[in-house]
């Protein structure tokens, strides 16, 4: 039975739930394609200001690409595709250039390709029961893409521990918090409530400013400092005449909720 990606939209928040119980929420080909479609939908929906990614159940968040397909040889041809064309290379918002902020709520084991969601999210929170490890080399596979993303947010030695130990040691939620892989660790029953609360706080702000802020920060990491500052400054210039620049201060001084302008289509991004 193929896995599913459940989509829920409440007010200005979208939630994507990975659900593949037979494979501990690993993503198969159908789920990869559905994720790509959903990120495009989220990017284009002017009502959505923030998204949450989590896993179904309480044992696993995501265990990467479904190894049943790998063992059967079904993924060999997929692995030869260019990265931007491969289905498993378009599973996160960042990979799809969806500039809406994303919160990842890690509710259990996060393994291998599941680390993409952690590496590519703006905020990451985890259950006390969450663990993080990478089994690529243990299965004779190269651990490459996930470490490349993780190296931008945690110490390099921690990246190598995940990549080279092959799951022989598992990083606890508390250790992930210590090294900055996650921002908060909570009791399991509080995880989804906290994710929704954070998303609601984010959703109060200018959707255009949120997207341009996210884009400025991520793109600043793609080059050196000067190139990153130039890219960030370009976002400031693009926003200079946006009506939210005036509405925000006026609403603040008038002590009322701001009436934000929907972002222009050019800022939505998406596949």
N, C-alpha and C positions, 0 to 999 in steps of 0.2 A: 504494500500500500504506500503510495507516494506521500511525502510530507506536505505540510500546508503552511502558509503564512497568513495568519489571521490579521485582519485590518479592522481597526475600530477608530472612529472619529467622534470625539466629544468636545463640543465647543471648538476651541482653537488648537486642540492637541490631538495628534494622531498616534496610535499605538500599533506597532507591528510585533506580533508574537510568533516566534518560530515553534512549530509543532510537528515533530516527527518522532513519536514515542518509541517506535521500533528501533530507532538509531540514536536515541538520546539527543534529539533535536539537531542532528546533523542535517546539513542542507543538501538536497539532491538537485538534479538539473531543473526540475519543475519549480522548486523553491527559488533557485537562482533567478530564473526568468520572472517569477512573480515579484521578487524583491526589486528587480530592475524596473518593472512596471509600476510598482507602488511608489518608489522614490520619484519617478517622473510625475506621478499623480500628485504626490505631496508637494513637489516643487511648483507645480502649476496651480494648485488650489490656493486662492488668495486668503481663504479663511484660516488655513493651517499656519501656525507660527512656530510650533515646536513639535518634535516627534520623540517617541520612546520606543526603544527596542528591548525586548526581553524574551525569555523562553517559557514554554508551557511546562507546568508541573513544578516540582521543587528540587529535583535531583540534578538537572542539567540545564545550562543556558544554551550552549551550542557546542557540539563536538566536531566542528569542521565539515569537510566534504564527506558525504556518506561513503565509508570504506567498502561497503558492499559493491558499489559501482566500481571502485578502484580495483578490488579483487577480481571482479569479472572482466576487467580490461576496458570497461566502457569509458573511462576517463582518459585513456592514453591519447586519443585524438584531440580531446579538449585541451590537454596539457601542451599541445603543440601550436595552439592558436596564439596570435598576438595577445598580449595582456589585456588590452582594451576591448578585444572581441570575445575573450573567453567569458562564459557565463559566470564563473566563480570570481571573476575580476570586476564584477559590477553588482556587488551585493550590499555595499554600504552607501550611505548618503554621499560621502566624500568622493567615492569612486564614480558616482553618477553626477557629480557636480550639482548636487542638491544643497543649496546654501541655507536651508532652514536648520536651526540648532537641533542637535540630537542628544538625548540622554540614554545611555545604555544601562539597564538594570540587570546585573549579573546574578541570576537566581540559583546558580549551581555550578557544575563543572563547565569551564570554558577551555576548550581544547583546540589546538591546531588552528584551522581556519576560522574558528570562533573568535580568535584574537583579533581578526580584522575589525570587528565591530567595536572592540575596546580601543584599538589603536586609532580608529577614525572618528571617534565620538568626541564631542566637546565636554560633556560631563559623564563620568562613570561612577555608579554606586554599586555596591555589592552586598549580598547576603552574607551573614557570618559563616554560612556553609559553603560559600563559593571557593573553588580552587582553580588554579591556572597552570596549564602545562601544555607541552607541544610534543606530539608523538611522531612527527614526520620522520626523523632519522631512524627511530626504532622500527619503522615500517619500510625502510630502505628508500625514503623519499627526501628530497631537499627541503630544508626549512629556509625559505628565502623571502617571500613577500611579507609575511607577518612580522618577522624580525625587522625588516626595513621600515615598516610603519612604527613599530614599538620603539625603535632606536631614537625616534624623534621625541619621545616623552618619558622614557625611563633610562637609568644608567646602563651603559653598554654591557657591563659584566652581568647584569640581570637578564639582558636580552640573550647573551650567550648561554647562560644557565638554562633558560627555557629551550633554546634551540638545540643545544648539544647533549643535554641529559636525556632527551627523548621521553620524558615523563617518568623517569626513575625517581625523581623528586618532584613534588607538587607544591606550588606556591600557594600559601594560605591567603585568605582574605586580609588578615592583619598584616602579613608581609607585603601584599599588594598595596595596602594603604601606606605602609612605611616608605616604600620606594616611589610613591606617587602614581602607581598604575590606576588606582581608584581614588576617588575623593572622599567617600564615606563608606563605612561598614555598618550594617543595620541588622537587627533580628529579622528573620525571614518574613514574618508576618507584617513588617513595616515597610518592606522594600517597595512594593508597588505604590503604596500611599505616598511615600516620600518622592518617588519619581514623578507622580502626578502633581505634587505640591511644587516641586522645582519647575516643572514645565509650566504650571500656571503663573509662577513668578516671571518666567521668561516671556510668556505670551502677553504680558501686560505692556510690553514695550513696542516701540516702532518696528514693524516687520521689516521695513527697508533697512533701518539702522542695524537690526539684528543680523540680517543676511550679509550686509556689507562688512560688518565687524568680523563675522565668521570668515568670510572670504579673505579679508585683509590679513588676518592672523595666520590662516593656513598657508596662503600663498607667500607670506613672508618667510616661511620655512623652506621654500623651494630653491632659494639661492642664498647668496651671502647677505650680510647686513645691509649694505647700500641698496642692493636690488630689492631686498625685502621692504626697506623704508620707502623706496620709490613706489612699489606696488601698493603699500598701505596708504601713501599720500594720494595716489590716484583714486582710491576709494573715498577719501575725504573730499577731493575735488568733485567727484561725481555726485556727492551728497550735498554739496554746498547750497544748491538752490532748491533742494527738496522741501516741500511744505512742512514736513515733520521737524525740520530744524527750527521753525518758528513756533509750531504748535506745542512742542515739548515745554519750552520755557514759559509760554503763556499759560498752559494748563497748570504748571507748577505754581506760578504766582497767583493764579486764580483759584487754586485749591480745588481742582476738578479733574476727573479722568480725561486723559488726552484722547482726541479723536484722530487716530492715525490714518494716514493715506495709504491705500493698498500699493504694494510695490509695483514698479513698471515691469512689464513682461521680460525685459532684457535682464533683470536682476533675478528672475526666478530660477534660472539654471535648469538642471534636469537633463535626462537622457533625450 
